[in-house]
Amino acid sequence: MDEGAARIARLLCDHFGKPHDLVATPGAGAAGGIGFGFLCAADARFLSGADLVSGWLDLAARIDRADIVITGEGRFDASSLHGKGPGELAVRASAMGKNVFIFPGSAEAGLLVPEGIEVCPITPSGMPLEEALSRAGDLLAAEVFRI
């Protein structure tokens, strides 16, 4: 599979007059197959989803007008701080001097977050996922009131 994919990539590069090292572009790997095709055929460029949505929403201006920033996610873990929407929002808002509260269903224990960001998981330890999902509204309200 790897050899076949590499061959197709070389053929695409050759067909569109692109250098073979285009395959090393971040995001052009296994999950970026369609993106790689657009790199070759349409001179596309990769943009993170967080940057794209941030631009659409004029997020910096919205954060600037906010007193605090509140967000959430099903599970907040190390990957949340590397490109996922809630983590990107939290990091950007914190960098702008805003206090940030993240209310995930659960959170990775011992996760280091930037200063100004508070992670407040809403699911009590040991509660089964199905129960937590059915009670999410009440659990969120209880954690918000606790904070």
GROMACS elastic network, one bead per residue, 0.5 to 0.9 nm:
[ bonds ]
;  ai    aj funct       b0    kb
    1     4     6  0.50551   500
    1     5     6  0.60358   500
    1     6     6  0.84719   500
    2     5     6  0.51491   500
    2     6     6  0.60571   500
    2     7     6  0.85367   500
    3     6     6  0.50713   500
    3     7     6  0.61121   500
    3     8     6  0.86674   500
    4     7     6  0.50790   500
    4     8     6  0.62596   500
    4     9     6  0.86121   500
    5     8     6  0.51213   500
    5     9     6  0.61435   500
    5    10     6  0.86574   500
    5    30     6  0.89537   500
    6     9     6  0.50281   500
    6    10     6  0.62133   500
    6    11     6  0.86340   500
    6    23     6  0.85041   500
    7    10     6  0.51104   500
    7    11     6  0.61826   500
    7    12     6  0.86414   500
    8    11     6  0.50081   500
    8    12     6  0.61405   500
    8    13     6  0.85769   500
    9    12     6  0.51282   500
    9    13     6  0.61797   500
    9    14     6  0.85774   500
    9    20     6  0.76883   500
    9    22     6  0.88633   500
    9    23     6  0.70632   500
    9    36     6  0.81544   500
    9    37     6  0.83550   500
   10    13     6  0.50709   500
   10    14     6  0.60665   500
   10    15     6  0.85183   500
   10    18     6  0.89898   500
   10    19     6  0.85471   500
   10    20     6  0.58987   500
   10    23     6  0.84979   500
   11    14     6  0.50531   500
   11    15     6  0.59990   500
   11    16     6  0.85997   500
   12    15     6  0.50942   500
   12    16     6  0.62038   500
   12    17     6  0.83160   500
   12    18     6  0.80232   500
   12    20     6  0.89757   500
   12    37     6  0.74079   500
   12    40     6  0.66664   500
   12    41     6  0.80798   500
   13    16     6  0.53655   500
   13    17     6  0.57387   500
   13    19     6  0.60977   500
   13    20     6  0.59104   500
   13    21     6  0.89443   500
   13    22     6  0.77190   500
   13    23     6  0.88004   500
   13    37     6  0.89971   500
   13    40     6  0.61346   500
   13    41     6  0.86565   500
   14    17     6  0.50225   500
   14    18     6  0.61432   500
   14    19     6  0.75464   500
   14    20     6  0.77450   500
   15    18     6  0.77918   500
   15    40     6  0.86277   500
   15    41     6  0.88151   500
   16    40     6  0.60349   500
   16    41     6  0.61703   500
   17    40     6  0.81251   500
   18    21     6  0.84552   500
   18    22     6  0.71409   500
   18    40     6  0.64776   500
   19    22     6  0.58023   500
   19    23     6  0.86296   500
   20    23     6  0.63778   500
   20    24     6  0.85069   500
   21    24     6  0.55191   500
   21    25     6  0.76477   500
   22    25     6  0.55210   500
   22    28     6  0.80907   500
   22    36     6  0.81799   500
   22    39     6  0.80551   500
   22    40     6  0.81292   500
   23    26     6  0.83029   500
   23    28     6  0.59982   500
   23    29     6  0.70761   500
   23    36     6  0.72663   500
   24    27     6  0.84158   500
   24    28     6  0.68643   500
   24    29     6  0.76026   500
   25    28     6  0.55260   500
   25    29     6  0.78885   500
   25    36     6  0.84734   500
   25    46     6  0.88183   500
   26    29     6  0.72192   500
   26    32     6  0.88355   500
   26    46     6  0.81196   500
   27    30     6  0.83208   500
   27    31     6  0.74314   500
   27    32     6  0.53985   500
   27    33     6  0.87193   500
   27    35     6  0.75473   500
   27    36     6  0.79939   500
   27    46     6  0.70812   500
   28    31     6  0.72423   500
   28    33     6  0.61761   500
   28    34     6  0.82106   500
   28    35     6  0.61419   500
   28    37     6  0.87073   500
   28    39     6  0.84017   500
   28    46     6  0.86227   500
   29    33     6  0.64388   500
   29    35     6  0.88590   500
   29    36     6  0.77219   500
   30    33     6  0.59719   500
   31    34     6  0.80438   500
   31    35     6  0.85025   500
   32    36     6  0.59260   500
   32    37     6  0.86198   500
   33    36     6  0.50758   500
   33    37     6  0.64272   500
   33    38     6  0.88482   500
   34    37     6  0.51111   500
   34    38     6  0.64623   500
   34    39     6  0.87340   500
   35    38     6  0.50664   500
   35    39     6  0.61910   500
   35    40     6  0.87372   500
   35    44     6  0.79460   500
   35    45     6  0.84132   500
   35    46     6  0.75956   500
   36    40     6  0.63464   500
   36    41     6  0.86289   500
   36    44     6  0.86734   500
   37    40     6  0.52144   500
   37    41     6  0.59985   500
   37    42     6  0.80244   500
   37    44     6  0.89087   500
   38    41     6  0.50982   500
   38    42     6  0.51488   500
   38    43     6  0.65530   500
   38    44     6  0.55015   500
   38    45     6  0.81323   500
   39    42     6  0.58734   500
   39    45     6  0.63410   500
   39    46     6  0.82706   500
   40    43     6  0.59324   500
   40    44     6  0.76053   500
   41    44     6  0.78714   500
   42    45     6  0.89655   500
   47    50     6  0.83393   500
   47    51     6  0.66317   500
   47    52     6  0.66158   500
   48    51     6  0.52198   500
   48    52     6  0.62777   500
   48    53     6  0.87222   500
   48    83     6  0.73290   500
   49    52     6  0.50218   500
   49    53     6  0.60997   500
   49    54     6  0.83038   500
   49    83     6  0.77498   500
   49    84     6  0.80850   500
   49    85     6  0.78174   500
   50    53     6  0.53087   500
   50    54     6  0.58558   500
   50    55     6  0.85120   500
   50    83     6  0.64842   500
   50    84     6  0.68223   500
   50    85     6  0.55777   500
   50    88     6  0.66769   500
   50    89     6  0.81830   500
   51    55     6  0.61491   500
   51    56     6  0.86673   500
   51    88     6  0.88979   500
   52    55     6  0.52867   500
   52    56     6  0.63614   500
   52    57     6  0.87908   500
   53    57     6  0.61059   500
   53    58     6  0.83449   500
   53    59     6  0.80832   500
   53    85     6  0.85954   500
   54    57     6  0.52726   500
   54    58     6  0.58116   500
   54    60     6  0.74078   500
   54    89     6  0.85537   500
   55    58     6  0.50514   500
   55    59     6  0.65697   500
   55    60     6  0.84125   500
   56    59     6  0.77382   500
   57    60     6  0.84610   500
   57    61     6  0.87916   500
   57    62     6  0.80022   500
   58    61     6  0.57323   500
   58    62     6  0.65337   500
   58    63     6  0.89066   500
   59    63     6  0.60107   500
   59    64     6  0.84011   500
   59    89     6  0.84178   500
   60    63     6  0.51488   500
   60    64     6  0.60516   500
   60    65     6  0.87399   500
   60    92     6  0.79973   500
   60    93     6  0.80906   500
   60    96     6  0.86701   500
   61    65     6  0.63536   500
   61    66     6  0.88046   500
   62    65     6  0.52534   500
   62    66     6  0.63934   500
   63    66     6  0.51089   500
   63    67     6  0.81999   500
   63    68     6  0.82185   500
   63    69     6  0.72344   500
   63    89     6  0.87674   500
   63    92     6  0.83639   500
   63    93     6  0.61159   500
   63    96     6  0.78349   500
   63    98     6  0.78495   500
   64    67     6  0.81446   500
   64    93     6  0.80991   500
   64    96     6  0.73101   500
   64    98     6  0.82403   500
   66    69     6  0.66330   500
   66    98     6  0.78016   500
   67    98     6  0.69234   500
   67    99     6  0.77691   500
   68    93     6  0.85637   500
   68    98     6  0.57677   500
   68    99     6  0.52035   500
   68   100     6  0.59745   500
   68   101     6  0.78445   500
   69    89     6  0.84154   500
   69    90     6  0.74765   500
   69    93     6  0.69602   500
   69    94     6  0.87856   500
   69    98     6  0.68398   500
   69    99     6  0.63547   500
   69   101     6  0.63056   500
   69   102     6  0.84073   500
   70    90     6  0.82128   500
   70    99     6  0.86751   500
   70   100     6  0.58463   500
   70   102     6  0.58481   500
   70   103     6  0.75639   500
   71    86     6  0.60568   500
   71    87     6  0.86997   500
   71    89     6  0.79015   500
   71    90     6  0.76112   500
   71   100     6  0.78807   500
   71   101     6  0.64533   500
   71   103     6  0.62399   500
   71   104     6  0.81141   500
   72    75     6  0.85435   500
   72    76     6  0.81334   500
   72    86     6  0.63241   500
   72    87     6  0.89560   500
   72   101     6  0.82060   500
   72   102     6  0.50491   500
   72   105     6  0.78573   500
   73    76     6  0.61091   500
   73    80     6  0.86283   500
   73    85     6  0.89767   500
   73    86     6  0.66252   500
   73    87     6  0.88925   500
   73   102     6  0.76775   500
   73   103     6  0.68356   500
   73   105     6  0.66070   500
   73   106     6  0.83107   500
   74   103     6  0.86883   500
   74   104     6  0.52583   500
   74   106     6  0.65950   500
   74   107     6  0.85425   500
   75    80     6  0.83147   500
   75   104     6  0.55609   500
   75   105     6  0.56349   500
   75   107     6  0.54338   500
   75   108     6  0.76101   500
   75   121     6  0.85095   500
   76    79     6  0.77780   500
   76    80     6  0.57437   500
   76    81     6  0.84715   500
   76    86     6  0.86751   500
   76    87     6  0.81730   500
   76   102     6  0.83981   500
   76   103     6  0.86423   500
   76   104     6  0.59003   500
   76   105     6  0.78330   500
   76   106     6  0.63548   500
   76   108     6  0.62790   500
   76   111     6  0.88935   500
   76   119     6  0.81610   500
   76   121     6  0.83876   500
   77    80     6  0.53396   500
   77    81     6  0.74457   500
   77   106     6  0.86678   500
   77   107     6  0.58312   500
   77   109     6  0.83082   500
   77   111     6  0.68421   500
   78    81     6  0.57337   500
   78    82     6  0.72364   500
   78   108     6  0.74296   500
   78   111     6  0.67215   500
   78   112     6  0.82600   500
   78   113     6  0.89291   500
   79    82     6  0.51954   500
   79    83     6  0.74882   500
   79    84     6  0.72296   500
   79    87     6  0.84190   500
   80    83     6  0.66806   500
   80    84     6  0.51403   500
   80    85     6  0.76678   500
   80    86     6  0.69363   500
   80    88     6  0.77704   500
   81    84     6  0.65533   500
   81    85     6  0.86831   500
   81    86     6  0.80540   500
   81    88     6  0.63349   500
   81    90     6  0.83930   500
   81    91     6  0.75433   500
   81   113     6  0.81030   500
   82    87     6  0.70387   500
   82    88     6  0.72839   500
   83    86     6  0.86393   500
   83    87     6  0.68962   500
   83    88     6  0.59178   500
   84    87     6  0.55347   500
   84    88     6  0.59938   500
   84    89     6  0.85482   500
   85    88     6  0.51413   500
   85    89     6  0.60349   500
   85    90     6  0.85438   500
   86    89     6  0.51302   500
   86    90     6  0.61541   500
   86    91     6  0.86765   500
   86   102     6  0.78561   500
   87    90     6  0.50378   500
   87    91     6  0.61150   500
   87    92     6  0.85147   500
   87   102     6  0.86414   500
   88    91     6  0.51705   500
   88    92     6  0.60259   500
   88    93     6  0.84174   500
   89    92     6  0.52519   500
   89    93     6  0.60081   500
   89    94     6  0.84355   500
   89   100     6  0.89686   500
   90    93     6  0.52162   500
   90    94     6  0.59805   500
   90    95     6  0.85000   500
   90    98     6  0.89047   500
   90    99     6  0.88139   500
   90   100     6  0.60475   500
   90   101     6  0.79073   500
   90   102     6  0.76562   500
   90   114     6  0.88129   500
   90   116     6  0.88904   500
   90   117     6  0.67493   500
   91    94     6  0.51326   500
   91    95     6  0.60982   500
   91    96     6  0.86607   500
   91   100     6  0.86154   500
   91   113     6  0.86439   500
   91   114     6  0.70699   500
   91   116     6  0.89818   500
   91   117     6  0.78312   500
   92    95     6  0.51257   500
   92    96     6  0.63791   500
   92    97     6  0.89351   500
   92    98     6  0.88602   500
   93    96     6  0.50309   500
   93    97     6  0.65505   500
   93    98     6  0.53419   500
   93    99     6  0.74576   500
   93   100     6  0.69033   500
   93   116     6  0.88322   500
   93   117     6  0.88571   500
   94    97     6  0.50592   500
   94    98     6  0.50038   500
   94    99     6  0.62755   500
   94   100     6  0.64861   500
   94   114     6  0.74153   500
   94   115     6  0.71561   500
   94   116     6  0.56144   500
   94   117     6  0.65542   500
   95    98     6  0.73312   500
   95   114     6  0.87584   500
   95   115     6  0.88928   500
   95   116     6  0.85577   500
   97   116     6  0.75204   500
   98   116     6  0.69382   500
   98   117     6  0.86015   500
   99   115     6  0.88320   500
   99   116     6  0.50903   500
   99   117     6  0.62405   500
   99   118     6  0.79792   500
  100   116     6  0.60773   500
  100   118     6  0.61158   500
  100   119     6  0.84314   500
  101   116     6  0.85255   500
  101   117     6  0.59681   500
  101   119     6  0.60084   500
  101   120     6  0.70106   500
  102   117     6  0.74069   500
  102   118     6  0.61816   500
  102   120     6  0.59168   500
  102   121     6  0.77873   500
  103   106     6  0.82795   500
  103   118     6  0.86699   500
  103   119     6  0.62511   500
  103   121     6  0.54163   500
  103   122     6  0.63701   500
  103   140     6  0.72937   500
  103   143     6  0.80585   500
  103   144     6  0.82601   500
  104   107     6  0.64794   500
  104   119     6  0.74565   500
  104   120     6  0.67070   500
  104   122     6  0.62821   500
  104   123     6  0.82304   500
  104   140     6  0.87643   500
  105   120     6  0.87404   500
  105   121     6  0.54895   500
  105   122     6  0.52486   500
  105   123     6  0.55065   500
  105   132     6  0.78154   500
  105   133     6  0.84060   500
  105   136     6  0.78036   500
  105   139     6  0.88435   500
  105   140     6  0.84157   500
  106   120     6  0.83628   500
  106   122     6  0.65754   500
  106   123     6  0.60098   500
  106   124     6  0.85752   500
  106   125     6  0.88946   500
  107   110     6  0.88868   500
  107   111     6  0.79390   500
  107   119     6  0.75768   500
  107   120     6  0.80317   500
  107   121     6  0.59000   500
  108   111     6  0.57920   500
  113   116     6  0.84290   500
  113   117     6  0.64334   500
  113   118     6  0.78431   500
  113   119     6  0.82396   500
  114   117     6  0.59800   500
  114   118     6  0.88208   500
  115   118     6  0.82101   500
  120   143     6  0.72146   500
  120   144     6  0.85209   500
  120   147     6  0.82693   500
  121   124     6  0.79726   500
  121   140     6  0.85787   500
  121   143     6  0.77667   500
  122   132     6  0.86583   500
  122   136     6  0.78281   500
  122   139     6  0.55515   500
  122   140     6  0.55752   500
  122   141     6  0.86925   500
  122   142     6  0.78992   500
  122   143     6  0.58086   500
  122   144     6  0.86898   500
  123   126     6  0.83679   500
  123   127     6  0.67500   500
  123   129     6  0.86000   500
  123   132     6  0.61695   500
  123   136     6  0.79833   500
  123   139     6  0.65880   500
  123   140     6  0.83033   500
  123   143     6  0.89312   500
  124   127     6  0.57708   500
  124   132     6  0.83310   500
  124   139     6  0.84538   500
  125   128     6  0.88322   500
  126   129     6  0.89942   500
  127   130     6  0.84670   500
  127   131     6  0.67433   500
  127   132     6  0.64035   500
  128   131     6  0.54385   500
  128   132     6  0.62418   500
  128   133     6  0.87350   500
  129   133     6  0.60419   500
  129   134     6  0.85693   500
  130   133     6  0.52240   500
  130   134     6  0.62998   500
  130   135     6  0.87048   500
  131   134     6  0.51338   500
  131   135     6  0.61553   500
  131   136     6  0.83717   500
  132   135     6  0.51424   500
  132   136     6  0.56614   500
  132   139     6  0.76917   500
  133   136     6  0.50806   500
  133   137     6  0.85283   500
  134   137     6  0.80722   500
  135   138     6  0.55139   500
  135   139     6  0.60457   500
  135   140     6  0.85643   500
  136   139     6  0.50387   500
  136   140     6  0.59460   500
  136   141     6  0.84987   500
  137   140     6  0.52198   500
  137   141     6  0.62014   500
  137   142     6  0.86517   500
  138   141     6  0.51122   500
  138   142     6  0.61293   500
  138   143     6  0.86774   500
  139   142     6  0.51559   500
  139   143     6  0.62788   500
  139   144     6  0.86435   500
  140   143     6  0.52219   500
  140   144     6  0.61210   500
  140   145     6  0.86051   500
  141   144     6  0.51264   500
  141   145     6  0.61586   500
  141   146     6  0.85172   500
  142   145     6  0.52370   500
  142   146     6  0.61170   500
  142   147     6  0.87575   500
  143   147     6  0.62312   500
  144   147     6  0.52126   500
